[in-house]
């Protein structure tokens, strides 16, 4: 599972609901949350953050903290 997948799971967020809100397919969102070799684009991160009503900077910090 990717950092995005863990983040969504921790927040108990439905991937199906997010995919509907941002207009990407469920399979694409599943790839972003399950496949480590898939790269999350800034636009996708931004749209996901808006869909879950979270500041995009918070999501960015959570996913890429080191």
mmJSON file of the N, C-alpha and C atoms, coordinates in Angstrom:
{"data_MODEL":{"atom_site":{
"group_PDB":["ATOM","ATOM","ATOM","ATOM","ATOM","ATOM","ATOM","ATOM","ATOM","ATOM","ATOM","ATOM","ATOM","ATOM","ATOM","ATOM","ATOM","ATOM","ATOM","ATOM","ATOM","ATOM","ATOM","ATOM","ATOM","ATOM","ATOM","ATOM","ATOM","ATOM","ATOM","ATOM","ATOM","ATOM","ATOM","ATOM","ATOM","ATOM","ATOM","ATOM","ATOM","ATOM","ATOM","ATOM","ATOM","ATOM","ATOM","ATOM","ATOM","ATOM","ATOM","ATOM","ATOM","ATOM","ATOM","ATOM","ATOM","ATOM","ATOM","ATOM","ATOM","ATOM","ATOM","ATOM","ATOM","ATOM","ATOM","ATOM","ATOM","ATOM","ATOM","ATOM","ATOM","ATOM","ATOM","ATOM","ATOM","ATOM","ATOM","ATOM","ATOM","ATOM","ATOM","ATOM","ATOM","ATOM","ATOM","ATOM","ATOM","ATOM","ATOM","ATOM","ATOM","ATOM","ATOM","ATOM","ATOM","ATOM","ATOM","ATOM","ATOM","ATOM","ATOM","ATOM","ATOM","ATOM","ATOM","ATOM","ATOM","ATOM","ATOM","ATOM","ATOM","ATOM","ATOM","ATOM","ATOM","ATOM","ATOM","ATOM","ATOM","ATOM","ATOM","ATOM","ATOM","ATOM","ATOM","ATOM","ATOM","ATOM","ATOM","ATOM","ATOM","ATOM","ATOM","ATOM","ATOM","ATOM","ATOM","ATOM","ATOM","ATOM","ATOM","ATOM","ATOM","ATOM","ATOM","ATOM","ATOM","ATOM","ATOM","ATOM","ATOM","ATOM","ATOM","ATOM","ATOM","ATOM","ATOM","ATOM","ATOM","ATOM","ATOM","ATOM","ATOM","ATOM","ATOM","ATOM","ATOM","ATOM","ATOM","ATOM","ATOM","ATOM","ATOM","ATOM","ATOM","ATOM","ATOM","ATOM","ATOM","ATOM","ATOM","ATOM","ATOM","ATOM","ATOM","ATOM","ATOM","ATOM","ATOM","ATOM","ATOM","ATOM","ATOM","ATOM","ATOM","ATOM"],
"id":[1,2,3,4,5,6,7,8,9,10,11,12,13,14,15,16,17,18,19,20,21,22,23,24,25,26,27,28,29,30,31,32,33,34,35,36,37,38,39,40,41,42,43,44,45,46,47,48,49,50,51,52,53,54,55,56,57,58,59,60,61,62,63,64,65,66,67,68,69,70,71,72,73,74,75,76,77,78,79,80,81,82,83,84,85,86,87,88,89,90,91,92,93,94,95,96,97,98,99,100,101,102,103,104,105,106,107,108,109,110,111,112,113,114,115,116,117,118,119,120,121,122,123,124,125,126,127,128,129,130,131,132,133,134,135,136,137,138,139,140,141,142,143,144,145,146,147,148,149,150,151,152,153,154,155,156,157,158,159,160,161,162,163,164,165,166,167,168,169,170,171,172,173,174,175,176,177,178,179,180,181,182,183,184,185,186,187,188,189,190,191,192,193,194,195,196,197,198],
"type_symbol":["N","C","C","N","C","C","N","C","C","N","C","C","N","C","C","N","C","C","N","C","C","N","C","C","N","C","C","N","C","C","N","C","C","N","C","C","N","C","C","N","C","C","N","C","C","N","C","C","N","C","C","N","C","C","N","C","C","N","C","C","N","C","C","N","C","C","N","C","C","N","C","C","N","C","C","N","C","C","N","C","C","N","C","C","N","C","C","N","C","C","N","C","C","N","C","C","N","C","C","N","C","C","N","C","C","N","C","C","N","C","C","N","C","C","N","C","C","N","C","C","N","C","C","N","C","C","N","C","C","N","C","C","N","C","C","N","C","C","N","C","C","N","C","C","N","C","C","N","C","C","N","C","C","N","C","C","N","C","C","N","C","C","N","C","C","N","C","C","N","C","C","N","C","C","N","C","C","N","C","C","N","C","C","N","C","C","N","C","C","N","C","C","N","C","C","N","C","C"],
"label_atom_id":["N","CA","C","N","CA","C","N","CA","C","N","CA","C","N","CA","C","N","CA","C","N","CA","C","N","CA","C","N","CA","C","N","CA","C","N","CA","C","N","CA","C","N","CA","C","N","CA","C","N","CA","C","N","CA","C","N","CA","C","N","CA","C","N","CA","C","N","CA","C","N","CA","C","N","CA","C","N","CA","C","N","CA","C","N","CA","C","N","CA","C","N","CA","C","N","CA","C","N","CA","C","N","CA","C","N","CA","C","N","CA","C","N","CA","C","N","CA","C","N","CA","C","N","CA","C","N","CA","C","N","CA","C","N","CA","C","N","CA","C","N","CA","C","N","CA","C","N","CA","C","N","CA","C","N","CA","C","N","CA","C","N","CA","C","N","CA","C","N","CA","C","N","CA","C","N","CA","C","N","CA","C","N","CA","C","N","CA","C","N","CA","C","N","CA","C","N","CA","C","N","CA","C","N","CA","C","N","CA","C","N","CA","C","N","CA","C","N","CA","C","N","CA","C","N","CA","C","N","CA","C"],
"label_alt_id":[null,null,null,null,null,null,null,null,null,null,null,null,null,null,null,null,null,null,null,null,null,null,null,null,null,null,null,null,null,null,null,null,null,null,null,null,null,null,null,null,null,null,null,null,null,null,null,null,null,null,null,null,null,null,null,null,null,null,null,null,null,null,null,null,null,null,null,null,null,null,null,null,null,null,null,null,null,null,null,null,null,null,null,null,null,null,null,null,null,null,null,null,null,null,null,null,null,null,null,null,null,null,null,null,null,null,null,null,null,null,null,null,null,null,null,null,null,null,null,null,null,null,null,null,null,null,null,null,null,null,null,null,null,null,null,null,null,null,null,null,null,null,null,null,null,null,null,null,null,null,null,null,null,null,null,null,null,null,null,null,null,null,null,null,null,null,null,null,null,null,null,null,null,null,null,null,null,null,null,null,null,null,null,null,null,null,null,null,null,null,null,null,null,null,null,null,null,null],
"label_comp_id":["UNK","UNK","UNK","UNK","UNK","UNK","UNK","UNK","UNK","UNK","UNK","UNK","UNK","UNK","UNK","UNK","UNK","UNK","UNK","UNK","UNK","UNK","UNK","UNK","UNK","UNK","UNK","UNK","UNK","UNK","UNK","UNK","UNK","UNK","UNK","UNK","UNK","UNK","UNK","UNK","UNK","UNK","UNK","UNK","UNK","UNK","UNK","UNK","UNK","UNK","UNK","UNK","UNK","UNK","UNK","UNK","UNK","UNK","UNK","UNK","UNK","UNK","UNK","UNK","UNK","UNK","UNK","UNK","UNK","UNK","UNK","UNK","UNK","UNK","UNK","UNK","UNK","UNK","UNK","UNK","UNK","UNK","UNK","UNK","UNK","UNK","UNK","UNK","UNK","UNK","UNK","UNK","UNK","UNK","UNK","UNK","UNK","UNK","UNK","UNK","UNK","UNK","UNK","UNK","UNK","UNK","UNK","UNK","UNK","UNK","UNK","UNK","UNK","UNK","UNK","UNK","UNK","UNK","UNK","UNK","UNK","UNK","UNK","UNK","UNK","UNK","UNK","UNK","UNK","UNK","UNK","UNK","UNK","UNK","UNK","UNK","UNK","UNK","UNK","UNK","UNK","UNK","UNK","UNK","UNK","UNK","UNK","UNK","UNK","UNK","UNK","UNK","UNK","UNK","UNK","UNK","UNK","UNK","UNK","UNK","UNK","UNK","UNK","UNK","UNK","UNK","UNK","UNK","UNK","UNK","UNK","UNK","UNK","UNK","UNK","UNK","UNK","UNK","UNK","UNK","UNK","UNK","UNK","UNK","UNK","UNK","UNK","UNK","UNK","UNK","UNK","UNK","UNK","UNK","UNK","UNK","UNK","UNK"],
"label_asym_id":["A","A","A","A","A","A","A","A","A","A","A","A","A","A","A","A","A","A","A","A","A","A","A","A","A","A","A","A","A","A","A","A","A","A","A","A","A","A","A","A","A","A","A","A","A","A","A","A","A","A","A","A","A","A","A","A","A","A","A","A","A","A","A","A","A","A","A","A","A","A","A","A","A","A","A","A","A","A","A","A","A","A","A","A","A","A","A","A","A","A","A","A","A","A","A","A","A","A","A","A","A","A","A","A","A","A","A","A","A","A","A","A","A","A","A","A","A","A","A","A","A","A","A","A","A","A","A","A","A","A","A","A","A","A","A","A","A","A","A","A","A","A","A","A","A","A","A","A","A","A","A","A","A","A","A","A","A","A","A","A","A","A","A","A","A","A","A","A","A","A","A","A","A","A","A","A","A","A","A","A","A","A","A","A","A","A","A","A","A","A","A","A","A","A","A","A","A","A"],
"label_entity_id":["1","1","1","1","1","1","1","1","1","1","1","1","1","1","1","1","1","1","1","1","1","1","1","1","1","1","1","1","1","1","1","1","1","1","1","1","1","1","1","1","1","1","1","1","1","1","1","1","1","1","1","1","1","1","1","1","1","1","1","1","1","1","1","1","1","1","1","1","1","1","1","1","1","1","1","1","1","1","1","1","1","1","1","1","1","1","1","1","1","1","1","1","1","1","1","1","1","1","1","1","1","1","1","1","1","1","1","1","1","1","1","1","1","1","1","1","1","1","1","1","1","1","1","1","1","1","1","1","1","1","1","1","1","1","1","1","1","1","1","1","1","1","1","1","1","1","1","1","1","1","1","1","1","1","1","1","1","1","1","1","1","1","1","1","1","1","1","1","1","1","1","1","1","1","1","1","1","1","1","1","1","1","1","1","1","1","1","1","1","1","1","1","1","1","1","1","1","1"],
"label_seq_id":[1,1,1,2,2,2,3,3,3,4,4,4,5,5,5,6,6,6,7,7,7,8,8,8,9,9,9,10,10,10,11,11,11,12,12,12,13,13,13,14,14,14,15,15,15,16,16,16,17,17,17,18,18,18,19,19,19,20,20,20,21,21,21,22,22,22,23,23,23,24,24,24,25,25,25,26,26,26,27,27,27,28,28,28,29,29,29,30,30,30,31,31,31,32,32,32,33,33,33,34,34,34,35,35,35,36,36,36,37,37,37,38,38,38,39,39,39,40,40,40,41,41,41,42,42,42,43,43,43,44,44,44,45,45,45,46,46,46,47,47,47,48,48,48,49,49,49,50,50,50,51,51,51,52,52,52,53,53,53,54,54,54,55,55,55,56,56,56,57,57,57,58,58,58,59,59,59,60,60,60,61,61,61,62,62,62,63,63,63,64,64,64,65,65,65,66,66,66],
"pdbx_PDB_ins_code":[null,null,null,null,null,null,null,null,null,null,null,null,null,null,null,null,null,null,null,null,null,null,null,null,null,null,null,null,null,null,null,null,null,null,null,null,null,null,null,null,null,null,null,null,null,null,null,null,null,null,null,null,null,null,null,null,null,null,null,null,null,null,null,null,null,null,null,null,null,null,null,null,null,null,null,null,null,null,null,null,null,null,null,null,null,null,null,null,null,null,null,null,null,null,null,null,null,null,null,null,null,null,null,null,null,null,null,null,null,null,null,null,null,null,null,null,null,null,null,null,null,null,null,null,null,null,null,null,null,null,null,null,null,null,null,null,null,null,null,null,null,null,null,null,null,null,null,null,null,null,null,null,null,null,null,null,null,null,null,null,null,null,null,null,null,null,null,null,null,null,null,null,null,null,null,null,null,null,null,null,null,null,null,null,null,null,null,null,null,null,null,null,null,null,null,null,null,null],
"Cartn_x":[0.845,0.0,0.897,0.466,1.241,0.939,1.696,1.458,0.059,-0.382,-1.733,-2.768,-2.565,-3.483,-3.567,-2.426,-2.401,-3.102,-2.877,-3.509,-5.026,-5.528,-6.976,-7.562,-6.844,-7.321,-7.365,-6.328,-6.267,-7.43,-7.832,-8.928,-10.289,-10.296,-11.532,-12.31,-11.595,-12.181,-12.443,-13.625,-14.024,-13.345,-12.602,-11.959,-12.998,-14.097,-15.152,-15.743,-15.981,-16.528,-15.568,-14.291,-13.272,-13.179,-13.168,-13.03,-14.198,-15.402,-16.566,-16.434,-15.997,-15.895,-14.861,-13.74,-12.67,-12.659,-13.495,-13.634,-12.548,-11.933,-11.017,-11.609,-11.185,-11.761,-11.331,-12.14,-11.805,-10.519,-10.316,-9.093,-7.851,-7.941,-6.804,-6.517,-7.55,-7.356,-6.817,-7.276,-6.747,-5.262,-4.874,-3.447,-2.637,-3.164,-2.462,-2.337,-3.27,-3.245,-2.582,-2.436,-1.898,-0.534,-0.251,0.955,2.054,3.117,4.231,4.912,4.836,5.513,4.681,3.439,2.583,2.923,3.024,3.395,2.162,2.02,0.921,1.279,0.447,0.679,0.131,0.703,0.289,-1.194,-1.669,-3.085,-3.975,-3.576,-4.348,-4.367,-3.215,-3.131,-4.041,-4.008,-4.828,-6.32,-6.736,-8.145,-8.603,-7.745,-8.075,-8.252,-7.349,-7.441,-8.745,-9.11,-10.361,-11.56,-11.512,-12.622,-12.834,-11.761,-11.876,-11.891,-11.967,-12.073,-10.898,-9.69,-8.456,-7.553,-6.765,-5.819,-4.805,-4.61,-3.656,-2.246,-1.853,-0.527,-0.42,-1.522,-1.534,-1.309,-1.999,-1.847,-0.414,0.112,1.485,2.482,2.339,3.251,3.117,1.897,1.666,2.265,2.133,2.605,4.106,4.715,6.131,7.015,6.606,7.451,8.631,9.748,10.959,11.769],
"Cartn_y":[-1.175,0.0,1.246,2.249,3.483,4.397,5.474,6.459,7.058,7.274,7.785,6.776,5.518,4.471,4.403,4.495,4.477,5.7,6.847,8.093,7.997,7.539,7.413,6.374,5.287,4.254,4.782,5.532,6.091,7.051,7.782,8.739,8.088,6.789,6.035,6.676,6.956,7.625,6.607,6.683,5.787,6.198,5.282,5.57,5.752,5.036,5.167,6.571,7.083,8.429,9.484,9.312,10.261,10.228,9.038,8.944,9.62,9.495,10.165,11.679,12.174,13.617,14.273,13.583,14.226,13.822,12.86,12.503,11.608,10.786,9.775,8.406,7.432,6.101,5.469,4.533,3.807,3.014,2.488,1.708,2.586,3.812,4.727,5.065,5.348,5.657,4.439,3.258,2.039,1.871,2.158,2.096,3.083,4.278,5.299,4.918,4.118,3.757,2.41,1.588,0.246,-0.014,0.619,0.315,1.338,0.911,1.803,2.431,1.794,2.334,3.391,3.59,4.62,5.962,6.987,8.314,9.2,9.801,10.715,12.096,12.627,13.96,15.024,16.208,17.313,17.621,17.601,17.892,16.851,15.581,14.518,14.7,15.011,15.24,16.398,17.472,18.647,18.299,17.594,17.232,16.27,15.339,14.406,15.167,16.093,16.894,17.691,18.294,19.046,18.12,16.934,15.988,15.511,15.41,14.935,16.093,17.316,18.527,18.692,18.551,18.71,19.666,20.443,21.342,20.522,20.838,20.087,20.051,21.107,21.127,20.077,19.852,18.825,17.444,17.172,15.882,15.735,16.775,16.745,16.46,17.149,16.925,15.51,15.022,13.679,12.598,12.775,11.746,11.756,12.935,13.031,13.517,13.297,13.677,12.724,13.268,12.447,12.987],
"Cartn_z":[0.0,0.0,0.0,-0.729,-0.829,0.356,0.462,1.517,1.379,0.151,-0.069,0.411,0.098,0.549,2.061,2.73,4.186,4.764,4.143,4.601,4.497,3.36,3.176,4.13,4.347,5.269,6.7,7.079,8.432,8.675,7.651,7.759,7.486,7.187,6.87,5.728,4.636,3.482,2.379,1.797,0.716,-0.594,-1.179,-2.458,-3.563,-3.475,-4.488,-4.464,-3.273,-3.148,-3.658,-3.355,-3.817,-5.333,-5.912,-7.368,-8.077,-7.517,-8.1,-8.016,-6.863,-6.658,-7.556,-7.808,-8.58,-10.044,-10.402,-11.808,-12.378,-11.534,-12.067,-11.775,-12.533,-12.374,-11.052,-10.602,-9.373,-9.548,-10.756,-10.988,-10.908,-11.407,-11.313,-9.858,-9.085,-7.673,-6.926,-7.285,-6.664,-6.967,-8.191,-8.55,-7.713,-7.535,-6.755,-5.281,-4.789,-3.373,-3.094,-4.115,-3.892,-4.524,-5.634,-6.405,-6.13,-5.488,-5.131,-6.346,-7.495,-8.679,-9.402,-8.957,-9.545,-8.925,-9.748,-9.268,-9.142,-7.978,-7.709,-8.246,-9.107,-9.672,-8.723,-8.809,-7.943,-8.121,-9.348,-9.605,-8.94,-8.995,-8.36,-6.844,-6.267,-4.828,-4.433,-5.198,-4.922,-4.976,-6.014,-6.153,-5.056,-4.692,-3.612,-2.306,-2.028,-0.803,-0.769,-1.883,-1.929,-1.72,-2.301,-2.195,-0.762,0.002,1.388,2.388,1.855,2.662,3.63,3.072,3.831,3.059,3.778,3.148,2.344,1.072,0.248,0.847,1.54,2.172,3.274,3.991,5.036,4.422,3.324,2.643,2.143,1.539,1.02,2.139,3.251,4.392,4.928,5.017,5.545,4.654,3.348,2.419,2.221,2.292,1.937,3.07,4.308,5.437,5.545,5.897,6.081,7.191],
"occupancy":[1.0,1.0,1.0,1.0,1.0,1.0,1.0,1.0,1.0,1.0,1.0,1.0,1.0,1.0,1.0,1.0,1.0,1.0,1.0,1.0,1.0,1.0,1.0,1.0,1.0,1.0,1.0,1.0,1.0,1.0,1.0,1.0,1.0,1.0,1.0,1.0,1.0,1.0,1.0,1.0,1.0,1.0,1.0,1.0,1.0,1.0,1.0,1.0,1.0,1.0,1.0,1.0,1.0,1.0,1.0,1.0,1.0,1.0,1.0,1.0,1.0,1.0,1.0,1.0,1.0,1.0,1.0,1.0,1.0,1.0,1.0,1.0,1.0,1.0,1.0,1.0,1.0,1.0,1.0,1.0,1.0,1.0,1.0,1.0,1.0,1.0,1.0,1.0,1.0,1.0,1.0,1.0,1.0,1.0,1.0,1.0,1.0,1.0,1.0,1.0,1.0,1.0,1.0,1.0,1.0,1.0,1.0,1.0,1.0,1.0,1.0,1.0,1.0,1.0,1.0,1.0,1.0,1.0,1.0,1.0,1.0,1.0,1.0,1.0,1.0,1.0,1.0,1.0,1.0,1.0,1.0,1.0,1.0,1.0,1.0,1.0,1.0,1.0,1.0,1.0,1.0,1.0,1.0,1.0,1.0,1.0,1.0,1.0,1.0,1.0,1.0,1.0,1.0,1.0,1.0,1.0,1.0,1.0,1.0,1.0,1.0,1.0,1.0,1.0,1.0,1.0,1.0,1.0,1.0,1.0,1.0,1.0,1.0,1.0,1.0,1.0,1.0,1.0,1.0,1.0,1.0,1.0,1.0,1.0,1.0,1.0,1.0,1.0,1.0,1.0,1.0,1.0,1.0,1.0,1.0,1.0,1.0,1.0],
"B_iso_or_equiv":[0.0,0.0,0.0,0.0,0.0,0.0,0.0,0.0,0.0,0.0,0.0,0.0,0.0,0.0,0.0,0.0,0.0,0.0,0.0,0.0,0.0,0.0,0.0,0.0,0.0,0.0,0.0,0.0,0.0,0.0,0.0,0.0,0.0,0.0,0.0,0.0,0.0,0.0,0.0,0.0,0.0,0.0,0.0,0.0,0.0,0.0,0.0,0.0,0.0,0.0,0.0,0.0,0.0,0.0,0.0,0.0,0.0,0.0,0.0,0.0,0.0,0.0,0.0,0.0,0.0,0.0,0.0,0.0,0.0,0.0,0.0,0.0,0.0,0.0,0.0,0.0,0.0,0.0,0.0,0.0,0.0,0.0,0.0,0.0,0.0,0.0,0.0,0.0,0.0,0.0,0.0,0.0,0.0,0.0,0.0,0.0,0.0,0.0,0.0,0.0,0.0,0.0,0.0,0.0,0.0,0.0,0.0,0.0,0.0,0.0,0.0,0.0,0.0,0.0,0.0,0.0,0.0,0.0,0.0,0.0,0.0,0.0,0.0,0.0,0.0,0.0,0.0,0.0,0.0,0.0,0.0,0.0,0.0,0.0,0.0,0.0,0.0,0.0,0.0,0.0,0.0,0.0,0.0,0.0,0.0,0.0,0.0,0.0,0.0,0.0,0.0,0.0,0.0,0.0,0.0,0.0,0.0,0.0,0.0,0.0,0.0,0.0,0.0,0.0,0.0,0.0,0.0,0.0,0.0,0.0,0.0,0.0,0.0,0.0,0.0,0.0,0.0,0.0,0.0,0.0,0.0,0.0,0.0,0.0,0.0,0.0,0.0,0.0,0.0,0.0,0.0,0.0,0.0,0.0,0.0,0.0,0.0,0.0],
"pdbx_formal_charge":[null,null,null,null,null,null,null,null,null,null,null,null,null,null,null,null,null,null,null,null,null,null,null,null,null,null,null,null,null,null,null,null,null,null,null,null,null,null,null,null,null,null,null,null,null,null,null,null,null,null,null,null,null,null,null,null,null,null,null,null,null,null,null,null,null,null,null,null,null,null,null,null,null,null,null,null,null,null,null,null,null,null,null,null,null,null,null,null,null,null,null,null,null,null,null,null,null,null,null,null,null,null,null,null,null,null,null,null,null,null,null,null,null,null,null,null,null,null,null,null,null,null,null,null,null,null,null,null,null,null,null,null,null,null,null,null,null,null,null,null,null,null,null,null,null,null,null,null,null,null,null,null,null,null,null,null,null,null,null,null,null,null,null,null,null,null,null,null,null,null,null,null,null,null,null,null,null,null,null,null,null,null,null,null,null,null,null,null,null,null,null,null,null,null,null,null,null,null],
"auth_seq_id":[1,1,1,2,2,2,3,3,3,4,4,4,5,5,5,6,6,6,7,7,7,8,8,8,9,9,9,10,10,10,11,11,11,12,12,12,13,13,13,14,14,14,15,15,15,16,16,16,17,17,17,18,18,18,19,19,19,20,20,20,21,21,21,22,22,22,23,23,23,24,24,24,25,25,25,26,26,26,27,27,27,28,28,28,29,29,29,30,30,30,31,31,31,32,32,32,33,33,33,34,34,34,35,35,35,36,36,36,37,37,37,38,38,38,39,39,39,40,40,40,41,41,41,42,42,42,43,43,43,44,44,44,45,45,45,46,46,46,47,47,47,48,48,48,49,49,49,50,50,50,51,51,51,52,52,52,53,53,53,54,54,54,55,55,55,56,56,56,57,57,57,58,58,58,59,59,59,60,60,60,61,61,61,62,62,62,63,63,63,64,64,64,65,65,65,66,66,66],
"auth_comp_id":["UNK","UNK","UNK","UNK","UNK","UNK","UNK","UNK","UNK","UNK","UNK","UNK","UNK","UNK","UNK","UNK","UNK","UNK","UNK","UNK","UNK","UNK","UNK","UNK","UNK","UNK","UNK","UNK","UNK","UNK","UNK","UNK","UNK","UNK","UNK","UNK","UNK","UNK","UNK","UNK","UNK","UNK","UNK","UNK","UNK","UNK","UNK","UNK","UNK","UNK","UNK","UNK","UNK","UNK","UNK","UNK","UNK","UNK","UNK","UNK","UNK","UNK","UNK","UNK","UNK","UNK","UNK","UNK","UNK","UNK","UNK","UNK","UNK","UNK","UNK","UNK","UNK","UNK","UNK","UNK","UNK","UNK","UNK","UNK","UNK","UNK","UNK","UNK","UNK","UNK","UNK","UNK","UNK","UNK","UNK","UNK","UNK","UNK","UNK","UNK","UNK","UNK","UNK","UNK","UNK","UNK","UNK","UNK","UNK","UNK","UNK","UNK","UNK","UNK","UNK","UNK","UNK","UNK","UNK","UNK","UNK","UNK","UNK","UNK","UNK","UNK","UNK","UNK","UNK","UNK","UNK","UNK","UNK","UNK","UNK","UNK","UNK","UNK","UNK","UNK","UNK","UNK","UNK","UNK","UNK","UNK","UNK","UNK","UNK","UNK","UNK","UNK","UNK","UNK","UNK","UNK","UNK","UNK","UNK","UNK","UNK","UNK","UNK","UNK","UNK","UNK","UNK","UNK","UNK","UNK","UNK","UNK","UNK","UNK","UNK","UNK","UNK","UNK","UNK","UNK","UNK","UNK","UNK","UNK","UNK","UNK","UNK","UNK","UNK","UNK","UNK","UNK","UNK","UNK","UNK","UNK","UNK","UNK"],
"auth_asym_id":["A","A","A","A","A","A","A","A","A","A","A","A","A","A","A","A","A","A","A","A","A","A","A","A","A","A","A","A","A","A","A","A","A","A","A","A","A","A","A","A","A","A","A","A","A","A","A","A","A","A","A","A","A","A","A","A","A","A","A","A","A","A","A","A","A","A","A","A","A","A","A","A","A","A","A","A","A","A","A","A","A","A","A","A","A","A","A","A","A","A","A","A","A","A","A","A","A","A","A","A","A","A","A","A","A","A","A","A","A","A","A","A","A","A","A","A","A","A","A","A","A","A","A","A","A","A","A","A","A","A","A","A","A","A","A","A","A","A","A","A","A","A","A","A","A","A","A","A","A","A","A","A","A","A","A","A","A","A","A","A","A","A","A","A","A","A","A","A","A","A","A","A","A","A","A","A","A","A","A","A","A","A","A","A","A","A","A","A","A","A","A","A","A","A","A","A","A","A"],
"auth_atom_id":["N","CA","C","N","CA","C","N","CA","C","N","CA","C","N","CA","C","N","CA","C","N","CA","C","N","CA","C","N","CA","C","N","CA","C","N","CA","C","N","CA","C","N","CA","C","N","CA","C","N","CA","C","N","CA","C","N","CA","C","N","CA","C","N","CA","C","N","CA","C","N","CA","C","N","CA","C","N","CA","C","N","CA","C","N","CA","C","N","CA","C","N","CA","C","N","CA","C","N","CA","C","N","CA","C","N","CA","C","N","CA","C","N","CA","C","N","CA","C","N","CA","C","N","CA","C","N","CA","C","N","CA","C","N","CA","C","N","CA","C","N","CA","C","N","CA","C","N","CA","C","N","CA","C","N","CA","C","N","CA","C","N","CA","C","N","CA","C","N","CA","C","N","CA","C","N","CA","C","N","CA","C","N","CA","C","N","CA","C","N","CA","C","N","CA","C","N","CA","C","N","CA","C","N","CA","C","N","CA","C","N","CA","C","N","CA","C","N","CA","C","N","CA","C","N","CA","C","N","CA","C"],
"pdbx_PDB_model_num":[1,1,1,1,1,1,1,1,1,1,1,1,1,1,1,1,1,1,1,1,1,1,1,1,1,1,1,1,1,1,1,1,1,1,1,1,1,1,1,1,1,1,1,1,1,1,1,1,1,1,1,1,1,1,1,1,1,1,1,1,1,1,1,1,1,1,1,1,1,1,1,1,1,1,1,1,1,1,1,1,1,1,1,1,1,1,1,1,1,1,1,1,1,1,1,1,1,1,1,1,1,1,1,1,1,1,1,1,1,1,1,1,1,1,1,1,1,1,1,1,1,1,1,1,1,1,1,1,1,1,1,1,1,1,1,1,1,1,1,1,1,1,1,1,1,1,1,1,1,1,1,1,1,1,1,1,1,1,1,1,1,1,1,1,1,1,1,1,1,1,1,1,1,1,1,1,1,1,1,1,1,1,1,1,1,1,1,1,1,1,1,1,1,1,1,1,1,1]
}}}
